[in-house]
Amino acid sequence: MKISISAHYSRGDISGQADELCQLEQAGADYIWVAESYSFDAVSALGYLAARTSRATLASGILNVFSRTPALLGMTAAGLDALSKGRFMLGLGASGPQVIEGFHGLPYDAPVTRLRETVDICREVWRREDKLTYAGRKYTLPLPPEQGTGLGKPLKIINRPYREHIPIALATLGDKSVEMTAEIADAWLPAFFMPDAASRVWGDALARGTAKRDPALPPLEIFAGGTVAIGRGLEHLRDVARPNVALYVGGMGAREKNFYNAIFRQYGFEDEAEEIQSLYLAGRKSEAEARVPERFLEATSLIGDPGFVRERLHAYREAGVTCLSAGFAGTTTAERVQHCEALRNIIDTL
C-alpha cells in the first residue's frame, strides 16, 4: 500500500507548502495531489513541484473536464509528465453545476460522457500515432464545417510525449460514473470512502466496469483514506474532520442534488444526512458538525494507537484500497512528518 498526500489551496501559494511536501516525500509519501476547485490553478503549482520533488508521483486532484478542452488536458498532462520525467498522473473529474455554471459560465451537461471522451482523446494525443481525429457525442475533432469556419484540420501534438500512456485517475461517485471508471481509468478517487460499507455502495458498479475492462490496462488503483495521527490519547483529533464532512454532506450542492449527501445516506446514515443538510443550509453550521456520527469519524480516520491504525489499514486494504490518501495531523511540519514516518513503518510491516 502506498501513501498519498495533498497540497491545500486553502493554505495559499504552493511555494509556501513546498518545503513540507518535500519532507513528507522523503518520509515516505508516494503521491502528491494538487487540488484546484475554483482557487489558484493546479497546473502551475504542479510544474513548480516537478522541479522541487524527486521521487513522488505528482497528480492533479482534480482538473474538471468542462473548463479545458480534452486536447488541452492532453497537452497539459504531456507537458507535466515531461517536466517530472514520467512522474505525473492526470486526475480528472466533472465537478458540479454550482462551479461549472456559476464560476465558469458553462452548461453542466453529460458529465459521464465528457469524462469518457476526454480520456479517449487524451490517450490519442499521447499515442501520437496519427493526426488527432475524434467523433464522439460531445466532441468532434476537427470541428465540423457547419459548426465553425470549415478551416479546421487534423493535427498531431508537436512534441513527442515522455510516455505514451500517462495514468488517468477519475474522481467519480455515481453508479454509472464509477462503472465507467472501473472500465477505463488507471485509478479511482472516491470521496468519503468508508471501507466497511464501500462494497454496499459501489461494489456492483465496480464489478460491472471491471468485467468490461481492457486486459491491457493494469488493475484499477483506489485512493482513499483520512486524517492520520498515530499515538495514544489522540482520538479527539477525529473531530477536526467534522467541518469538512458537514460542508460536503450539508452544503455542497443544492438540497435536491448533493452527491455527497446521497453517499452518506447509502452508508446507512439517512437521518443524520437529512439533519446535517437541513442545519447547514439554515446557517447552523456548528450544529450540523455536531451531528456527524462518531462511527463515521472512527471508520474513516487513522487516528489512534498503532494497533487501531493497523486494524483500519487492514480494513482499507480488504476494501481494495491500494494507496492511502493521508492528511497528517499536527501543528508543525515536524509533527506531520513524524506521523508520516510512523504510518510508513506500519504499512511496511503489514
ZATORSE-966456 format. One record per residue (C-alpha): residue number from 1; residue in one letter; x, y, z. Coordinates in steps of 0.5 Angstrom, whole numbers, plus 500, padded with zeros to 3 digits. Layout:
BEGIN
<NUM; "a"; <X; Y; Z>>,
...
//
This chain:
BEGIN
<1; "m"; <500; 500; 500>>,
<2; "k"; <503; 507; 498>>,
<3; "i"; <502; 514; 501>>,
<4; "s"; <499; 520; 498>>,
<5; "i"; <499; 527; 501>>,
<6; "s"; <495; 533; 498>>,
<7; "a"; <497; 541; 498>>,
<8; "h"; <492; 545; 500>>,
<9; "y"; <489; 551; 496>>,
<10; "s"; <487; 554; 503>>,
<11; "r"; <494; 555; 505>>,
<12; "g"; <495; 560; 499>>,
<13; "d"; <501; 560; 495>>,
<14; "i"; <504; 553; 493>>,
<15; "s"; <511; 555; 495>>,
<16; "g"; <510; 556; 502>>,
<17; "q"; <508; 549; 502>>,
<18; "a"; <513; 546; 498>>,
<19; "d"; <519; 545; 504>>,
<20; "e"; <514; 541; 508>>,
<21; "l"; <511; 537; 502>>,
<22; "c"; <519; 535; 500>>,
<23; "q"; <520; 533; 507>>,
<24; "l"; <514; 529; 507>>,
<25; "e"; <516; 526; 500>>,
<26; "q"; <523; 524; 504>>,
<27; "a"; <519; 521; 510>>,
<28; "g"; <515; 516; 505>>,
<29; "a"; <510; 520; 501>>,
<30; "d"; <509; 517; 494>>,
<31; "y"; <504; 521; 491>>,
<32; "i"; <503; 529; 492>>,
<33; "w"; <496; 531; 490>>,
<34; "v"; <495; 539; 488>>,
<35; "a"; <488; 541; 488>>,
<36; "e"; <484; 546; 484>>,
<37; "s"; <477; 547; 485>>,
<38; "y"; <476; 555; 484>>,
<39; "s"; <482; 557; 487>>,
<40; "f"; <489; 558; 484>>,
<41; "d"; <490; 553; 478>>,
<42; "a"; <494; 547; 480>>,
<43; "v"; <498; 546; 473>>,
<44; "s"; <503; 552; 475>>,
<45; "a"; <503; 549; 482>>,
<46; "l"; <505; 542; 479>>,
<47; "g"; <510; 545; 475>>,
<48; "y"; <513; 548; 481>>,
<49; "l"; <513; 542; 485>>,
<50; "a"; <516; 538; 479>>,
<51; "a"; <523; 542; 480>>,
<52; "r"; <522; 541; 488>>,
<53; "t"; <521; 534; 488>>,
<54; "s"; <525; 528; 486>>,
<55; "r"; <521; 521; 487>>,
<56; "a"; <514; 522; 489>>,
<57; "t"; <508; 522; 483>>,
<58; "l"; <505; 529; 482>>,
<59; "a"; <498; 529; 481>>,
<60; "s"; <492; 534; 479>>,
<61; "g"; <487; 533; 484>>,
<62; "i"; <483; 535; 480>>,
<63; "l"; <482; 538; 474>>,
<64; "n"; <475; 539; 471>>,
<65; "v"; <473; 537; 464>>,
<66; "f"; <469; 543; 463>>,
<67; "s"; <473; 549; 463>>,
<68; "r"; <479; 546; 459>>,
<69; "t"; <478; 542; 452>>,
<70; "p"; <480; 535; 452>>,
<71; "a"; <486; 537; 447>>,
<72; "l"; <489; 542; 452>>,
<73; "l"; <488; 537; 458>>,
<74; "g"; <492; 532; 454>>,
<75; "m"; <498; 537; 452>>,
<76; "t"; <498; 540; 460>>,
<77; "a"; <499; 532; 462>>,
<78; "a"; <504; 531; 457>>,
<79; "g"; <508; 538; 459>>,
<80; "l"; <508; 536; 466>>,
<81; "d"; <510; 529; 465>>,
<82; "a"; <516; 531; 461>>,
<83; "l"; <518; 536; 467>>,
<84; "s"; <517; 531; 472>>,
<85; "k"; <521; 526; 468>>,
<86; "g"; <515; 521; 468>>,
<87; "r"; <512; 523; 475>>,
<88; "f"; <505; 525; 473>>,
<89; "m"; <498; 523; 474>>,
<90; "l"; <492; 526; 471>>,
<91; "g"; <487; 527; 476>>,
<92; "l"; <480; 529; 472>>,
<93; "g"; <473; 530; 475>>,
<94; "a"; <466; 533; 473>>,
<95; "s"; <466; 538; 479>>,
<96; "g"; <459; 540; 480>>,
<97; "p"; <454; 545; 477>>,
<98; "q"; <455; 550; 482>>,
<99; "v"; <462; 551; 480>>,
<100; "i"; <462; 550; 472>>,
<101; "e"; <456; 554; 471>>,
<102; "g"; <457; 559; 477>>,
<103; "f"; <464; 560; 476>>,
<104; "h"; <466; 558; 469>>,
<105; "g"; <459; 560; 466>>,
<106; "l"; <459; 553; 462>>,
<107; "p"; <453; 549; 462>>,
<108; "y"; <453; 543; 466>>,
<109; "d"; <451; 537; 461>>,
<110; "a"; <453; 530; 460>>,
<111; "p"; <459; 529; 465>>,
<112; "v"; <460; 522; 465>>,
<113; "t"; <460; 522; 457>>,
<114; "r"; <465; 528; 457>>,
<115; "l"; <470; 524; 462>>,
<116; "r"; <470; 518; 458>>,
<117; "e"; <471; 522; 451>>,
<118; "t"; <476; 526; 455>>,
<119; "v"; <480; 520; 457>>,
<120; "d"; <480; 517; 450>>,
<121; "i"; <482; 524; 447>>,
<122; "c"; <488; 525; 452>>,
<123; "r"; <490; 518; 450>>,
<124; "e"; <490; 519; 443>>,
<125; "v"; <494; 525; 444>>,
<126; "w"; <500; 522; 448>>,
<127; "r"; <500; 516; 443>>,
<128; "r"; <502; 521; 437>>,
<129; "e"; <500; 515; 432>>,
<130; "d"; <496; 519; 427>>,
<131; "k"; <494; 526; 427>>,
<132; "l"; <488; 527; 432>>,
<133; "t"; <481; 526; 430>>,
<134; "y"; <475; 524; 434>>,
<135; "a"; <468; 523; 433>>,
<136; "g"; <464; 523; 440>>,
<137; "r"; <457; 525; 442>>,
<138; "k"; <460; 531; 446>>,
<139; "y"; <467; 532; 442>>,
<140; "t"; <468; 532; 434>>,
<141; "l"; <475; 534; 432>>,
<142; "p"; <476; 537; 428>>,
<143; "l"; <470; 541; 429>>,
<144; "p"; <465; 540; 423>>,
<145; "p"; <465; 546; 418>>,
<146; "e"; <458; 547; 420>>,
<147; "q"; <460; 549; 427>>,
<148; "g"; <465; 553; 425>>,
<149; "t"; <469; 556; 420>>,
<150; "g"; <471; 550; 416>>,
<151; "l"; <478; 551; 416>>,
<152; "g"; <480; 546; 422>>,
<153; "k"; <485; 541; 420>>,
<154; "p"; <487; 535; 424>>,
<155; "l"; <494; 536; 428>>,
<156; "k"; <499; 532; 432>>,
<157; "i"; <502; 534; 438>>,
<158; "i"; <508; 537; 436>>,
<159; "n"; <513; 534; 442>>,
<160; "r"; <513; 527; 443>>,
<161; "p"; <511; 526; 450>>,
<162; "y"; <515; 523; 455>>,
<163; "r"; <511; 517; 456>>,
<164; "e"; <505; 515; 451>>,
<165; "h"; <501; 512; 457>>,
<166; "i"; <500; 517; 463>>,
<167; "p"; <496; 515; 468>>,
<168; "i"; <489; 518; 469>>,
<169; "a"; <485; 518; 476>>,
<170; "l"; <478; 520; 476>>,
<171; "a"; <474; 523; 482>>,
<172; "t"; <467; 520; 481>>,
<173; "l"; <461; 518; 486>>,
<174; "g"; <455; 516; 482>>,
<175; "d"; <453; 509; 480>>,
<176; "k"; <455; 510; 472>>,
<177; "s"; <461; 514; 473>>,
<178; "v"; <464; 509; 478>>,
<179; "e"; <463; 503; 473>>,
<180; "m"; <466; 507; 467>>,
<181; "t"; <472; 509; 472>>,
<182; "a"; <473; 501; 473>>,
<183; "e"; <473; 500; 466>>,
<184; "i"; <477; 506; 463>>,
<185; "a"; <481; 509; 468>>,
<186; "d"; <488; 507; 472>>,
<187; "a"; <486; 510; 479>>,
<188; "w"; <479; 512; 482>>,
<189; "l"; <479; 517; 487>>,
<190; "p"; <472; 516; 491>>,
<191; "a"; <470; 522; 496>>,
<192; "f"; <468; 520; 504>>,
<193; "f"; <470; 513; 503>>,
<194; "m"; <468; 508; 509>>,
<195; "p"; <472; 502; 508>>,
<196; "d"; <467; 498; 512>>,
<197; "a"; <461; 500; 508>>,
<198; "a"; <464; 501; 501>>,
<199; "s"; <462; 495; 497>>,
<200; "r"; <455; 496; 499>>,
<201; "v"; <455; 503; 496>>,
<202; "w"; <460; 502; 490>>,
<203; "g"; <461; 494; 489>>,
<204; "d"; <456; 493; 484>>,
<205; "a"; <459; 499; 480>>,
<206; "l"; <466; 497; 480>>,
<207; "a"; <464; 489; 478>>,
<208; "r"; <461; 491; 472>>,
<209; "g"; <466; 496; 470>>,
<210; "t"; <472; 491; 471>>,
<211; "a"; <468; 486; 467>>,
<212; "k"; <469; 491; 461>>,
<213; "r"; <476; 493; 463>>,
<214; "d"; <481; 492; 457>>,
<215; "p"; <486; 487; 459>>,
<216; "a"; <492; 491; 457>>,
<217; "l"; <490; 496; 463>>,
<218; "p"; <494; 495; 470>>,
<219; "p"; <489; 493; 475>>,
<220; "l"; <485; 499; 478>>,
<221; "e"; <488; 503; 483>>,
<222; "i"; <484; 506; 489>>,
<223; "f"; <486; 512; 493>>,
<224; "a"; <482; 513; 500>>,
<225; "g"; <484; 515; 507>>,
<226; "g"; <483; 520; 512>>,
<227; "t"; <487; 524; 517>>,
<228; "v"; <493; 521; 521>>,
<229; "a"; <495; 522; 528>>,
<230; "i"; <499; 516; 531>>,
<231; "g"; <499; 515; 539>>,
<232; "r"; <496; 515; 545>>,
<233; "g"; <490; 520; 547>>,
<234; "l"; <489; 523; 540>>,
<235; "e"; <482; 521; 539>>,
<236; "h"; <480; 528; 540>>,
<237; "l"; <483; 530; 533>>,
<238; "r"; <478; 526; 530>>,
<239; "d"; <473; 532; 531>>,
<240; "v"; <478; 536; 526>>,
<241; "a"; <474; 533; 520>>,
<242; "r"; <467; 535; 523>>,
<243; "p"; <467; 542; 519>>,
<244; "n"; <469; 539; 512>>,
<245; "v"; <464; 533; 513>>,
<246; "a"; <459; 538; 515>>,
<247; "l"; <461; 542; 509>>,
<248; "y"; <460; 537; 504>>,
<249; "v"; <454; 533; 506>>,
<250; "g"; <450; 539; 508>>,
<251; "g"; <452; 545; 504>>,
<252; "m"; <456; 542; 497>>,
<253; "g"; <450; 543; 492>>,
<254; "a"; <443; 544; 492>>,
<255; "r"; <438; 540; 497>>,
<256; "e"; <436; 536; 492>>,
<257; "k"; <443; 535; 488>>,
<258; "n"; <448; 533; 493>>,
<259; "f"; <452; 527; 491>>,
<260; "y"; <456; 527; 498>>,
<261; "n"; <449; 527; 502>>,
<262; "a"; <447; 521; 498>>,
<263; "i"; <453; 517; 499>>,
<264; "f"; <452; 519; 507>>,
<265; "r"; <445; 516; 506>>,
<266; "q"; <447; 510; 503>>,
<267; "y"; <452; 508; 508>>,
<268; "g"; <446; 508; 513>>,
<269; "f"; <446; 515; 516>>,
<270; "e"; <440; 517; 513>>,
<271; "d"; <437; 521; 519>>,
<272; "e"; <444; 524; 520>>,
<273; "a"; <445; 526; 513>>,
<274; "e"; <438; 530; 513>>,
<275; "e"; <439; 533; 519>>,
<276; "i"; <446; 536; 517>>,
<277; "q"; <444; 538; 511>>,
<278; "s"; <438; 542; 514>>,
<279; "l"; <442; 545; 519>>,
<280; "y"; <448; 547; 515>>,
<281; "l"; <443; 550; 509>>,
<282; "a"; <440; 554; 515>>,
<283; "g"; <446; 557; 517>>,
<284; "r"; <447; 553; 523>>,
<285; "k"; <454; 550; 522>>,
<286; "s"; <456; 548; 529>>,
<287; "e"; <450; 544; 530>>,
<288; "a"; <451; 541; 523>>,
<289; "e"; <458; 539; 525>>,
<290; "a"; <456; 536; 532>>,
<291; "r"; <451; 531; 528>>,
<292; "v"; <457; 528; 524>>,
<293; "p"; <457; 521; 527>>,
<294; "e"; <462; 519; 531>>,
<295; "r"; <462; 512; 528>>,
<296; "f"; <463; 515; 521>>,
<297; "l"; <469; 519; 524>>,
<298; "e"; <472; 513; 527>>,
<299; "a"; <472; 509; 521>>,
<300; "t"; <475; 514; 516>>,
<301; "s"; <481; 516; 520>>,
<302; "l"; <487; 513; 522>>,
<303; "i"; <488; 517; 529>>,
<304; "g"; <489; 513; 535>>,
<305; "d"; <495; 508; 538>>,
<306; "p"; <499; 504; 533>>,
<307; "g"; <494; 498; 534>>,
<308; "f"; <488; 502; 532>>,
<309; "v"; <491; 505; 526>>,
<310; "r"; <494; 498; 524>>,
<311; "e"; <487; 495; 524>>,
<312; "r"; <484; 501; 520>>,
<313; "l"; <489; 500; 515>>,
<314; "h"; <487; 492; 514>>,
<315; "a"; <480; 495; 513>>,
<316; "y"; <482; 499; 507>>,
<317; "r"; <486; 494; 504>>,
<318; "e"; <481; 489; 504>>,
<319; "a"; <476; 494; 501>>,
<320; "g"; <481; 495; 495>>,
<321; "v"; <485; 501; 497>>,
<322; "t"; <492; 501; 494>>,
<323; "c"; <494; 508; 496>>,
<324; "l"; <492; 511; 503>>,
<325; "s"; <490; 518; 502>>,
<326; "a"; <493; 521; 508>>,
<327; "g"; <492; 528; 512>>,
<328; "f"; <497; 529; 517>>,
<329; "a"; <495; 532; 524>>,
<330; "g"; <500; 537; 527>>,
<331; "t"; <501; 544; 529>>,
<332; "t"; <508; 544; 526>>,
<333; "t"; <512; 541; 520>>,
<334; "a"; <516; 536; 525>>,
<335; "e"; <509; 533; 528>>,
<336; "r"; <506; 532; 521>>,
<337; "v"; <513; 529; 518>>,
<338; "q"; <513; 524; 525>>,
<339; "h"; <506; 522; 523>>,
<340; "c"; <508; 520; 516>>,
<341; "e"; <514; 516; 518>>,
<342; "a"; <510; 512; 523>>,
<343; "l"; <505; 511; 518>>,
<344; "r"; <510; 509; 513>>,
<345; "n"; <513; 504; 518>>,
<346; "i"; <507; 501; 520>>,
<347; "i"; <505; 500; 513>>,
<348; "d"; <511; 497; 511>>,
<349; "t"; <510; 491; 516>>,
<350; "l"; <503; 489; 514>>,
//
